[in-house]
């Protein structure tokens, strides 16, 4: 049982004010109501949002707002990008690219964007919406999602399409599309970080054409072009054009003896801590054009190995690993989106509803981090930043104080809350059907 919403959170209302040119006053009030409920711990369920506001907005009104209200999500996304640029004025920084799955139950065939997809984390096929996100961070306290795209599978049609043909693009094409749009909106060029699922030739070529540097994880199955120890000849005895042999990455690094230890220096309370053993080479992969710096990073505790690829040919291993570590912020965003704002709980079916719910999750993340950034830099004093759950708990505490004030002023408020909760106490089980013999048959059973 959650404490009802006493009022719209002030930092939510001010944080979403950039959307006012695209919304009517009623639409903006509804949006801030939903955002406030999500921040205060409500699941992304229209029924629960209705209960959190003690029935102030009925469920059908909330459903109409998400699916049928007249506004442009594209315009809202554009306003958000301009607002983020105005607030932070980023220079350089890191652009994290990754995809996540918004899982659904077996009864979700009408939800826009749902496909049967293979989840590599769960090692099984399931029904989900796959979303590719572009996330920015400056390596310190400035963090926010820039954009997202829903991935459409090309092999199967789902009922939600209703005869419409959705354009299918690969995930790396969607990422390049978002990066190009970010540049057009005024974001600066920076360093793109991505995991091994984006470590492909077309993606790196696209990044080069846009002028981005990158640090991308690649798979151990990639091969390196190594100079041949002896001249290679064609079948006719002539000198071959390709005077190299292809060697798997692990075999290349196996013969390299020197390595560097990367980790944290010792201080007054802690001893030196080694995190990685790193080796680095400058070479050309067989499947990705151009010369690159390639790092083999071994975790001596977990005995795991990663290979990192960058087009910054002057960087040392420690700098490459340090840059790649900034990719973790997008994983934190996915965790907060699913745990704090219940991204997977939204079961709105329409394309507008699905898009708006994903936008709302992104905007809330932006607002929470900005609230944290403001508190950290208040009075120009350097402070340690709080975790996002801490910011949420502070908001919940302020809401509790405001609700207690309202209870003291309005004696009927507590009765109203208790009445709503009483109506939702009991849920009856469905009546069980009795199994009977319908017919005796002599035919062959098929």
One Martini backbone bead per residue (centre of mass of N, CA, C, O) as a GRO file, in nm:
protein
  446
    1UNK     BB    1   0.094   0.038   0.025
    2UNK     BB    2   0.054   0.368  -0.086
    3UNK     BB    3   0.110   0.691  -0.085
    4UNK     BB    4  -0.052   0.937  -0.186
    5UNK     BB    5  -0.087   1.205  -0.386
    6UNK     BB    6  -0.078   1.539  -0.295
    7UNK     BB    7   0.115   1.651  -0.531
    8UNK     BB    8   0.291   1.797  -0.751
    9UNK     BB    9   0.602   1.790  -0.826
   10UNK     BB   10   0.803   2.054  -0.869
   11UNK     BB   11   1.041   1.921  -1.043
   12UNK     BB   12   0.845   1.804  -1.253
   13UNK     BB   13   0.701   2.057  -1.356
   14UNK     BB   14   0.966   2.213  -1.431
   15UNK     BB   15   1.105   1.977  -1.600
   16UNK     BB   16   0.837   1.974  -1.816
   17UNK     BB   17   0.803   2.270  -1.938
   18UNK     BB   18   0.917   2.224  -2.236
   19UNK     BB   19   0.622   2.091  -2.334
   20UNK     BB   20   0.403   2.321  -2.354
   21UNK     BB   21   0.403   2.387  -2.670
   22UNK     BB   22   0.275   2.073  -2.727
   23UNK     BB   23   0.055   2.136  -2.499
   24UNK     BB   24  -0.196   2.140  -2.314
   25UNK     BB   25  -0.289   2.205  -1.998
   26UNK     BB   26  -0.427   1.931  -1.950
   27UNK     BB   27  -0.201   1.752  -2.062
   28UNK     BB   28   0.021   1.853  -1.870
   29UNK     BB   29  -0.120   1.771  -1.605
   30UNK     BB   30  -0.135   1.470  -1.670
   31UNK     BB   31   0.167   1.418  -1.708
   32UNK     BB   32   0.254   1.511  -1.417
   33UNK     BB   33   0.087   1.302  -1.270
   34UNK     BB   34   0.223   1.049  -1.381
   35UNK     BB   35   0.517   1.121  -1.305
   36UNK     BB   36   0.470   1.145  -1.002
   37UNK     BB   37   0.370   0.855  -0.952
   38UNK     BB   38   0.629   0.711  -1.051
   39UNK     BB   39   0.831   0.843  -0.849
   40UNK     BB   40   0.642   0.740  -0.591
   41UNK     BB   41   0.604   0.409  -0.685
   42UNK     BB   42   0.433   0.356  -0.922
   43UNK     BB   43   0.299   0.172  -1.139
   44UNK     BB   44   0.255   0.125  -1.495
   45UNK     BB   45  -0.069   0.182  -1.413
   46UNK     BB   46  -0.371   0.322  -1.453
   47UNK     BB   47  -0.502   0.217  -1.195
   48UNK     BB   48  -0.276   0.309  -0.994
   49UNK     BB   49  -0.275   0.606  -1.070
   50UNK     BB   50  -0.565   0.656  -0.986
   51UNK     BB   51  -0.514   0.577  -0.683
   52UNK     BB   52  -0.283   0.782  -0.616
   53UNK     BB   53  -0.516   1.021  -0.692
   54UNK     BB   54  -0.799   0.943  -0.582
   55UNK     BB   55  -0.962   0.972  -0.870
   56UNK     BB   56  -0.900   1.240  -1.031
   57UNK     BB   57  -0.836   1.035  -1.266
   58UNK     BB   58  -0.963   0.845  -1.485
   59UNK     BB   59  -0.886   0.576  -1.673
   60UNK     BB   60  -1.005   0.673  -1.948
   61UNK     BB   61  -0.846   0.941  -1.951
   62UNK     BB   62  -0.562   0.817  -1.950
   63UNK     BB   63  -0.599   0.644  -2.205
   64UNK     BB   64  -0.661   0.878  -2.398
   65UNK     BB   65  -0.399   1.032  -2.362
   66UNK     BB   66  -0.204   0.810  -2.475
   67UNK     BB   67  -0.375   0.720  -2.753
   68UNK     BB   68  -0.573   0.999  -2.856
   69UNK     BB   69  -0.430   1.240  -2.820
   70UNK     BB   70  -0.339   1.563  -2.954
   71UNK     BB   71  -0.006   1.496  -3.041
   72UNK     BB   72   0.358   1.525  -3.078
   73UNK     BB   73   0.626   1.324  -3.018
   74UNK     BB   74   0.838   1.453  -3.202
   75UNK     BB   75   0.820   1.736  -3.084
   76UNK     BB   76   0.891   1.652  -2.793
   77UNK     BB   77   1.172   1.534  -2.854
   78UNK     BB   78   1.288   1.799  -2.967
   79UNK     BB   79   1.246   1.972  -2.712
   80UNK     BB   80   1.424   1.797  -2.532
   81UNK     BB   81   1.694   1.835  -2.681
   82UNK     BB   82   1.703   2.145  -2.651
   83UNK     BB   83   1.692   2.146  -2.341
   84UNK     BB   84   1.950   1.985  -2.285
   85UNK     BB   85   2.139   2.190  -2.424
   86UNK     BB   86   2.061   2.437  -2.247
   87UNK     BB   87   2.134   2.321  -1.965
   88UNK     BB   88   2.442   2.189  -2.028
   89UNK     BB   89   2.630   2.244  -2.263
   90UNK     BB   90   2.784   2.034  -2.427
   91UNK     BB   91   3.132   1.898  -2.445
   92UNK     BB   92   3.148   1.633  -2.572
   93UNK     BB   93   3.185   1.310  -2.470
   94UNK     BB   94   2.947   1.039  -2.428
   95UNK     BB   95   2.803   0.775  -2.644
   96UNK     BB   96   2.559   0.550  -2.563
   97UNK     BB   97   2.496   0.218  -2.697
   98UNK     BB   98   2.182   0.035  -2.661
   99UNK     BB   99   1.981  -0.248  -2.581
  100UNK     BB  100   1.641  -0.334  -2.484
  101UNK     BB  101   1.388  -0.516  -2.305
  102UNK     BB  102   1.023  -0.522  -2.308
  103UNK     BB  103   0.854  -0.721  -2.131
  104UNK     BB  104   0.599  -0.972  -2.184
  105UNK     BB  105   0.333  -1.147  -2.207
  106UNK     BB  106   0.133  -1.372  -2.382
  107UNK     BB  107  -0.100  -1.119  -2.376
  108UNK     BB  108   0.055  -0.901  -2.622
  109UNK     BB  109  -0.031  -0.890  -2.940
  110UNK     BB  110  -0.139  -0.565  -2.936
  111UNK     BB  111   0.134  -0.448  -2.884
  112UNK     BB  112   0.342  -0.225  -2.982
  113UNK     BB  113   0.645  -0.394  -3.095
  114UNK     BB  114   0.586  -0.691  -3.064
  115UNK     BB  115   0.806  -0.974  -3.034
  116UNK     BB  116   0.982  -1.260  -3.106
  117UNK     BB  117   1.262  -1.289  -2.892
  118UNK     BB  118   1.602  -1.313  -2.810
  119UNK     BB  119   1.736  -1.359  -2.488
  120UNK     BB  120   2.066  -1.349  -2.379
  121UNK     BB  121   2.021  -1.351  -2.069
  122UNK     BB  122   1.784  -1.590  -2.062
  123UNK     BB  123   1.800  -1.798  -2.302
  124UNK     BB  124   1.526  -1.701  -2.466
  125UNK     BB  125   1.213  -1.689  -2.592
  126UNK     BB  126   1.019  -1.378  -2.627
  127UNK     BB  127   0.797  -1.125  -2.553
  128UNK     BB  128   0.894  -0.805  -2.702
  129UNK     BB  129   1.041  -0.486  -2.677
  130UNK     BB  130   1.283  -0.333  -2.879
  131UNK     BB  131   1.530  -0.089  -2.761
  132UNK     BB  132   1.717   0.184  -2.880
  133UNK     BB  133   1.969   0.370  -2.713
  134UNK     BB  134   2.072   0.713  -2.643
  135UNK     BB  135   2.349   0.807  -2.428
  136UNK     BB  136   2.462   1.066  -2.211
  137UNK     BB  137   2.805   1.151  -2.095
  138UNK     BB  138   3.083   1.331  -1.920
  139UNK     BB  139   3.214   1.141  -1.678
  140UNK     BB  140   3.012   1.235  -1.444
  141UNK     BB  141   2.704   1.400  -1.371
  142UNK     BB  142   2.621   1.403  -1.670
  143UNK     BB  143   2.297   1.251  -1.746
  144UNK     BB  144   2.123   1.136  -2.051
  145UNK     BB  145   1.876   1.076  -2.264
  146UNK     BB  146   1.823   1.136  -2.609
  147UNK     BB  147   1.722   0.859  -2.753
  148UNK     BB  148   1.493   0.641  -2.950
  149UNK     BB  149   1.429   0.302  -3.088
  150UNK     BB  150   1.226   0.082  -3.248
  151UNK     BB  151   1.248  -0.255  -3.314
  152UNK     BB  152   1.193  -0.414  -3.629
  153UNK     BB  153   1.096  -0.705  -3.747
  154UNK     BB  154   1.116  -0.884  -4.068
  155UNK     BB  155   0.992  -1.195  -4.037
  156UNK     BB  156   0.738  -1.081  -3.870
  157UNK     BB  157   0.395  -1.052  -3.800
  158UNK     BB  158   0.183  -0.853  -3.612
  159UNK     BB  159  -0.128  -0.754  -3.501
  160UNK     BB  160  -0.055  -0.446  -3.440
  161UNK     BB  161  -0.021  -0.353  -3.744
  162UNK     BB  162  -0.285  -0.359  -3.916
  163UNK     BB  163  -0.137  -0.371  -4.221
  164UNK     BB  164   0.115  -0.236  -4.156
  165UNK     BB  165   0.434  -0.111  -4.261
  166UNK     BB  166   0.741  -0.160  -4.113
  167UNK     BB  167   1.045  -0.035  -4.090
  168UNK     BB  168   1.344  -0.212  -4.128
  169UNK     BB  169   1.622  -0.197  -3.900
  170UNK     BB  170   1.905  -0.203  -3.780
  171UNK     BB  171   2.056  -0.127  -3.488
  172UNK     BB  172   2.294   0.039  -3.611
  173UNK     BB  173   2.112   0.222  -3.783
  174UNK     BB  174   1.958   0.347  -3.547
  175UNK     BB  175   2.208   0.467  -3.410
  176UNK     BB  176   2.300   0.646  -3.648
  177UNK     BB  177   2.039   0.809  -3.666
  178UNK     BB  178   2.063   0.936  -3.380
  179UNK     BB  179   2.342   1.069  -3.416
  180UNK     BB  180   2.263   1.249  -3.653
  181UNK     BB  181   2.034   1.399  -3.503
  182UNK     BB  182   2.210   1.514  -3.279
  183UNK     BB  183   2.385   1.693  -3.462
  184UNK     BB  184   2.145   1.858  -3.580
  185UNK     BB  185   2.061   1.969  -3.284
  186UNK     BB  186   2.380   2.033  -3.149
  187UNK     BB  187   2.558   1.815  -3.082
  188UNK     BB  188   2.854   1.702  -3.005
  189UNK     BB  189   3.130   1.550  -3.064
  190UNK     BB  190   3.243   1.216  -2.971
  191UNK     BB  191   3.229   0.915  -2.783
  192UNK     BB  192   3.157   0.593  -2.875
  193UNK     BB  193   2.971   0.341  -2.692
  194UNK     BB  194   2.990  -0.025  -2.721
  195UNK     BB  195   2.910  -0.333  -2.764
  196UNK     BB  196   2.953  -0.631  -2.946
  197UNK     BB  197   2.678  -0.594  -3.116
  198UNK     BB  198   2.832  -0.323  -3.258
  199UNK     BB  199   3.091  -0.487  -3.374
  200UNK     BB  200   3.099  -0.352  -3.687
  201UNK     BB  201   3.171  -0.234  -3.992
  202UNK     BB  202   2.923  -0.047  -4.059
  203UNK     BB  203   2.933   0.111  -3.789
  204UNK     BB  204   3.222   0.228  -3.804
  205UNK     BB  205   3.179   0.370  -4.076
  206UNK     BB  206   2.951   0.555  -3.979
  207UNK     BB  207   3.118   0.700  -3.759
  208UNK     BB  208   3.332   0.818  -3.946
  209UNK     BB  209   3.135   0.985  -4.128
  210UNK     BB  210   3.041   1.159  -3.860
  211UNK     BB  211   3.312   1.202  -3.664
  212UNK     BB  212   3.359   0.969  -3.465
  213UNK     BB  213   3.461   0.833  -3.192
  214UNK     BB  214   3.566   0.497  -3.056
  215UNK     BB  215   3.454   0.235  -2.814
  216UNK     BB  216   3.453  -0.118  -2.883
  217UNK     BB  217   3.337  -0.416  -2.843
  218UNK     BB  218   3.473  -0.737  -2.922
  219UNK     BB  219   3.511  -1.042  -3.047
  220UNK     BB  220   3.718  -1.327  -3.033
  221UNK     BB  221   3.652  -1.414  -3.346
  222UNK     BB  222   3.832  -1.219  -3.448
  223UNK     BB  223   4.058  -1.108  -3.705
  224UNK     BB  224   4.403  -1.062  -3.776
  225UNK     BB  225   4.630  -0.894  -3.969
  226UNK     BB  226   4.926  -1.066  -4.058
  227UNK     BB  227   5.230  -1.088  -4.146
  228UNK     BB  228   5.401  -1.268  -4.361
  229UNK     BB  229   5.689  -1.465  -4.340
  230UNK     BB  230   5.610  -1.547  -4.631
  231UNK     BB  231   5.562  -1.548  -4.946
  232UNK     BB  232   5.271  -1.524  -5.132
  233UNK     BB  233   5.115  -1.740  -5.364
  234UNK     BB  234   4.981  -1.834  -5.635
  235UNK     BB  235   4.889  -2.093  -5.845
  236UNK     BB  236   5.105  -1.961  -6.071
  237UNK     BB  237   5.351  -1.816  -5.885
  238UNK     BB  238   5.262  -1.550  -5.796
  239UNK     BB  239   5.230  -1.265  -5.631
  240UNK     BB  240   5.031  -1.189  -5.388
  241UNK     BB  241   4.830  -0.937  -5.265
  242UNK     BB  242   4.794  -1.103  -4.991
  243UNK     BB  243   5.040  -1.044  -4.730
  244UNK     BB  244   4.854  -1.227  -4.521
  245UNK     BB  245   4.734  -1.339  -4.204
  246UNK     BB  246   4.476  -1.489  -4.012
  247UNK     BB  247   4.423  -1.411  -3.660
  248UNK     BB  248   4.322  -1.467  -3.368
  249UNK     BB  249   4.312  -1.272  -3.099
  250UNK     BB  250   4.421  -1.465  -2.874
  251UNK     BB  251   4.678  -1.546  -3.043
  252UNK     BB  252   4.806  -1.267  -3.061
  253UNK     BB  253   4.828  -1.213  -2.740
  254UNK     BB  254   4.989  -1.468  -2.649
  255UNK     BB  255   5.283  -1.351  -2.765
  256UNK     BB  256   5.240  -1.122  -2.563
  257UNK     BB  257   5.403  -1.020  -2.273
  258UNK     BB  258   5.348  -0.738  -2.216
  259UNK     BB  259   5.187  -0.562  -1.937
  260UNK     BB  260   4.924  -0.383  -1.775
  261UNK     BB  261   4.819  -0.235  -1.473
  262UNK     BB  262   4.481  -0.173  -1.374
  263UNK     BB  263   4.363   0.079  -1.130
  264UNK     BB  264   4.385   0.161  -0.791
  265UNK     BB  265   4.514   0.360  -0.579
  266UNK     BB  266   4.651   0.421  -0.294
  267UNK     BB  267   4.544   0.497   0.040
  268UNK     BB  268   4.473   0.547   0.368
  269UNK     BB  269   4.238   0.299   0.357
  270UNK     BB  270   4.361   0.172   0.085
  271UNK     BB  271   4.475  -0.044  -0.125
  272UNK     BB  272   4.589  -0.154  -0.393
  273UNK     BB  273   4.393  -0.205  -0.707
  274UNK     BB  274   4.354  -0.461  -0.935
  275UNK     BB  275   4.154  -0.500  -1.237
  276UNK     BB  276   4.364  -0.510  -1.490
  277UNK     BB  277   4.502  -0.681  -1.770
  278UNK     BB  278   4.694  -0.517  -2.032
  279UNK     BB  279   4.686  -0.518  -2.389
  280UNK     BB  280   4.843  -0.366  -2.691
  281UNK     BB  281   4.751  -0.290  -3.035
  282UNK     BB  282   4.828  -0.221  -3.382
  283UNK     BB  283   4.565  -0.296  -3.619
  284UNK     BB  284   4.396  -0.514  -3.859
  285UNK     BB  285   4.101  -0.621  -3.939
  286UNK     BB  286   3.923  -0.827  -4.152
  287UNK     BB  287   3.610  -0.694  -4.096
  288UNK     BB  288   3.762  -0.409  -4.034
  289UNK     BB  289   3.848  -0.120  -4.143
  290UNK     BB  290   4.139  -0.020  -4.061
  291UNK     BB  291   4.312   0.115  -3.812
  292UNK     BB  292   4.370  -0.008  -3.469
  293UNK     BB  293   4.310  -0.019  -3.135
  294UNK     BB  294   4.384  -0.311  -2.929
  295UNK     BB  295   4.236  -0.453  -2.633
  296UNK     BB  296   4.334  -0.663  -2.368
  297UNK     BB  297   4.105  -0.747  -2.099
  298UNK     BB  298   4.185  -0.876  -1.774
  299UNK     BB  299   4.023  -1.037  -1.511
  300UNK     BB  300   4.180  -1.182  -1.238
  301UNK     BB  301   3.928  -1.269  -1.071
  302UNK     BB  302   3.715  -1.372  -1.309
  303UNK     BB  303   3.855  -1.462  -1.579
  304UNK     BB  304   3.802  -1.230  -1.793
  305UNK     BB  305   3.760  -1.127  -2.146
  306UNK     BB  306   3.835  -0.830  -2.335
  307UNK     BB  307   3.771  -0.646  -2.648
  308UNK     BB  308   3.902  -0.336  -2.767
  309UNK     BB  309   3.796  -0.072  -2.997
  310UNK     BB  310   3.989   0.195  -3.167
  311UNK     BB  311   4.059   0.509  -3.353
  312UNK     BB  312   4.269   0.585  -3.126
  313UNK     BB  313   4.614   0.556  -3.187
  314UNK     BB  314   4.737   0.710  -2.906
  315UNK     BB  315   4.616   0.530  -2.706
  316UNK     BB  316   4.614   0.378  -2.414
  317UNK     BB  317   4.489   0.125  -2.233
  318UNK     BB  318   4.380   0.287  -1.989
  319UNK     BB  319   4.215   0.496  -2.154
  320UNK     BB  320   4.029   0.294  -2.298
  321UNK     BB  321   3.906   0.160  -2.047
  322UNK     BB  322   3.805   0.421  -1.914
  323UNK     BB  323   3.611   0.502  -2.141
  324UNK     BB  324   3.436   0.236  -2.144
  325UNK     BB  325   3.325   0.259  -1.846
  326UNK     BB  326   3.099   0.479  -1.933
  327UNK     BB  327   2.880   0.266  -2.036
  328UNK     BB  328   2.735   0.191  -1.760
  329UNK     BB  329   2.507   0.412  -1.748
  330UNK     BB  330   2.300   0.259  -1.931
  331UNK     BB  331   2.252   0.029  -1.729
  332UNK     BB  332   2.138   0.211  -1.508
  333UNK     BB  333   1.900   0.311  -1.672
  334UNK     BB  334   1.761   0.036  -1.711
  335UNK     BB  335   1.721  -0.020  -1.412
  336UNK     BB  336   1.552   0.234  -1.343
  337UNK     BB  337   1.329   0.194  -1.559
  338UNK     BB  338   1.234  -0.092  -1.434
  339UNK     BB  339   1.228  -0.026  -1.113
  340UNK     BB  340   1.124   0.282  -1.076
  341UNK     BB  341   0.929   0.319  -1.364
  342UNK     BB  342   0.811   0.062  -1.495
  343UNK     BB  343   0.846   0.000  -1.809
  344UNK     BB  344   0.721  -0.303  -1.826
  345UNK     BB  345   0.422  -0.226  -1.716
  346UNK     BB  346   0.345  -0.108  -1.979
  347UNK     BB  347   0.017  -0.180  -2.169
  348UNK     BB  348   0.003  -0.001  -2.404
  349UNK     BB  349  -0.092  -0.039  -2.745
  350UNK     BB  350  -0.027   0.201  -2.888
  351UNK     BB  351   0.205   0.385  -3.045
  352UNK     BB  352   0.175   0.642  -2.878
  353UNK     BB  353   0.178   0.505  -2.598
  354UNK     BB  354   0.454   0.368  -2.617
  355UNK     BB  355   0.619   0.623  -2.681
  356UNK     BB  356   0.535   0.795  -2.432
  357UNK     BB  357   0.635   0.599  -2.213
  358UNK     BB  358   0.935   0.614  -2.302
  359UNK     BB  359   0.965   0.916  -2.275
  360UNK     BB  360   0.894   0.938  -1.973
  361UNK     BB  361   1.129   0.769  -1.870
  362UNK     BB  362   1.349   0.958  -1.987
  363UNK     BB  363   1.261   1.228  -1.849
  364UNK     BB  364   1.287   1.132  -1.557
  365UNK     BB  365   1.586   1.076  -1.567
  366UNK     BB  366   1.670   1.364  -1.632
  367UNK     BB  367   1.541   1.502  -1.380
  368UNK     BB  368   1.689   1.344  -1.157
  369UNK     BB  369   1.980   1.421  -1.245
  370UNK     BB  370   1.932   1.728  -1.234
  371UNK     BB  371   1.862   1.742  -0.935
  372UNK     BB  372   2.134   1.631  -0.846
  373UNK     BB  373   2.309   1.849  -0.984
  374UNK     BB  374   2.196   2.092  -0.828
  375UNK     BB  375   2.273   1.993  -0.540
  376UNK     BB  376   2.579   1.963  -0.597
  377UNK     BB  377   2.610   2.283  -0.720
  378UNK     BB  378   2.537   2.435  -0.485
  379UNK     BB  379   2.710   2.719  -0.418
  380UNK     BB  380   2.969   2.605  -0.564
  381UNK     BB  381   2.979   2.317  -0.432
  382UNK     BB  382   3.149   2.029  -0.383
  383UNK     BB  383   2.972   1.719  -0.422
  384UNK     BB  384   2.838   1.430  -0.359
  385UNK     BB  385   2.653   1.226  -0.527
  386UNK     BB  386   2.357   1.084  -0.555
  387UNK     BB  387   2.137   0.857  -0.582
  388UNK     BB  388   1.844   0.800  -0.737
  389UNK     BB  389   1.694   0.660  -0.500
  390UNK     BB  390   1.743   0.903  -0.310
  391UNK     BB  391   1.574   1.109  -0.466
  392UNK     BB  392   1.312   0.947  -0.443
  393UNK     BB  393   1.294   0.937  -0.132
  394UNK     BB  394   1.274   1.241  -0.096
  395UNK     BB  395   1.009   1.272  -0.253
  396UNK     BB  396   0.843   1.081  -0.069
  397UNK     BB  397   0.878   1.248   0.189
  398UNK     BB  398   0.748   1.510   0.086
  399UNK     BB  399   0.475   1.377   0.027
  400UNK     BB  400   0.413   1.290   0.316
  401UNK     BB  401   0.404   1.574   0.435
  402UNK     BB  402   0.181   1.684   0.243
  403UNK     BB  403  -0.035   1.474   0.322
  404UNK     BB  404  -0.052   1.544   0.624
  405UNK     BB  405  -0.148   1.833   0.577
  406UNK     BB  406  -0.411   1.756   0.426
  407UNK     BB  407  -0.539   1.590   0.655
  408UNK     BB  408  -0.560   1.830   0.859
  409UNK     BB  409  -0.750   2.003   0.654
  410UNK     BB  410  -0.888   1.716   0.548
  411UNK     BB  411  -1.097   1.479   0.681
  412UNK     BB  412  -1.195   1.325   0.404
  413UNK     BB  413  -0.932   1.210   0.283
  414UNK     BB  414  -0.896   0.951   0.454
  415UNK     BB  415  -1.169   0.824   0.376
  416UNK     BB  416  -1.116   0.808   0.076
  417UNK     BB  417  -0.870   0.624   0.089
  418UNK     BB  418  -1.001   0.388   0.248
  419UNK     BB  419  -1.223   0.333   0.039
  420UNK     BB  420  -1.041   0.254  -0.200
  421UNK     BB  421  -0.891   0.023  -0.053
  422UNK     BB  422  -1.142  -0.146   0.021
  423UNK     BB  423  -1.229  -0.201  -0.285
  424UNK     BB  424  -0.923  -0.360  -0.321
  425UNK     BB  425  -0.898  -0.619  -0.140
  426UNK     BB  426  -1.089  -0.808  -0.313
  427UNK     BB  427  -1.035  -1.113  -0.513
  428UNK     BB  428  -1.193  -1.323  -0.718
  429UNK     BB  429  -1.211  -1.627  -0.817
  430UNK     BB  430  -1.249  -1.834  -1.057
  431UNK     BB  431  -1.463  -2.052  -1.169
  432UNK     BB  432  -1.471  -2.384  -1.175
  433UNK     BB  433  -1.477  -2.631  -1.397
  434UNK     BB  434  -1.643  -2.921  -1.494
  435UNK     BB  435  -1.550  -3.235  -1.571
  436UNK     BB  436  -1.679  -3.405  -1.861
  437UNK     BB  437  -1.848  -3.635  -2.057
  438UNK     BB  438  -1.931  -3.580  -2.389
  439UNK     BB  439  -1.814  -3.847  -2.558
  440UNK     BB  440  -1.839  -4.158  -2.721
  441UNK     BB  441  -1.579  -4.314  -2.916
  442UNK     BB  442  -1.467  -4.535  -3.206
  443UNK     BB  443  -1.264  -4.378  -3.328
  444UNK     BB  444  -0.972  -4.270  -3.420
  445UNK     BB  445  -0.729  -4.120  -3.245
  446UNK     BB  446  -0.591  -3.768  -3.310
   0.00000   0.00000   0.00000
